[in-house]
Amino acid sequence: MTENDVMETARKLAGIIRETEVYKEYLQQREVLKKQPQLYAQVNEYRQKNFDIQMESDGAELFDRMEAFEREYREFRENPIVDEFLRAELAFCRMMQEMNVQLTAEIDFE
């Protein structure tokens, strides 16, 4: 099998992923959110801040910063549009992570 074969298989896998209910739900929730551009911008700011905290912190500091972050955004997360989008995004990310773990285990990559 050639590298081109592997890339073609990856394209096929991407097509299969696009057909999953998890991915379709993510797209649906993203479209609902995008209908409110200001809210969409706020969600992106929330996501970026969350990412930054996780990348810049470790151990107890991470725990403390995430607790503060969650308190700060508790009311924001109560918005059903925000909550549904973030839940759908999380489900899709988990599926992709699990797939990556499985793939890595199957090819004996350390």
N, C-alpha and C positions, 0 to 999 in steps of 0.2 A: 504494500500500500504506500502511496506517495503522499507527500505533504499536501498536494492539491486534493487528493482524496479526503484527507482529514478536514481540510477547509470546506469542501463540499458537504461533508457530513455535519460540520458545525452549522452551515447554513440551513441544512435540513432540521437540525435540532432547534435552531432559532424559530423555524416555522412551527414546530411542534409546541414550543413554549408559548408562542403567540396564540395558540388554540386552547390553552388551559383556562379554566374558569378563574383561577387566581389572577392571571395576567389580564383577562378581560374585565374583571372587577376593578383592578387597579386603573385601567384605561377609563372605565366608566366614571369612577370617582374623581379621576384627574380632570375629566371634561366638566363635571359638575362644579368642581372647584374653580376651574379656569373661567367660568362664566361670571365670576366675581374677581376681577383683576386685583383689586386691593387686598382681598382676602388671600388670593394666590400668592401675592408678594409677601404677605405676613407669614404664610406657611413656609415659604422658601427661606425667609429670615430665621424662623424657628428651626428649620432643618439644618441650616448652616451653623447656627449657634450650638445646637446639639452636637453636631459633628466636631466643631472646634473644641468643645469641652472634652469630648471623648479622646481627641487626638493630643490635647495639651495636658491632660491630667492623668494621674495614676494613683492606685491604692486608695487610701482614705480620702485624699484630696478629690479624687474622682467621685466618690460616694457623696461627699459633702456638696460639691458643685452641682451634681445631678439632682440632689434633693432640693437645693435652692432653685435650680432651673425649673424643676417640676412645680414647685410652689408658685414661681413667677408666672408660669404659663397655664396653671390649673384652669382658670376661667376660660382662657383661649381654647383649651382642649375640649371644653364642654360644648363648643359649637358643633352641632351634628355634622356639618359639612366637613369641618376640619377633622373631627374624630373619624368619620368614615373613610376619608382619604388616607389618613395616617395608618389606620388599621389595614386598609387594602395594600398600601405601600409596604408595610411591615410583613404582611403575609407573602407578598411577591418576593421581597428580599430574602426572607427565610427559605423559600423554595429554591431560590438561586444559590444561597449558601449551602443548603443541603445537597444540591446537585454538584456543586464544586467539591464538597467533601467526598462525596461518593466517587466522582471522577478521579480525584487525586488518590483515593484509596485503591481504586481499580488499576491504576497504572504504576503503583509503587513509587510514588514521588514523595520525597522527604523535604 
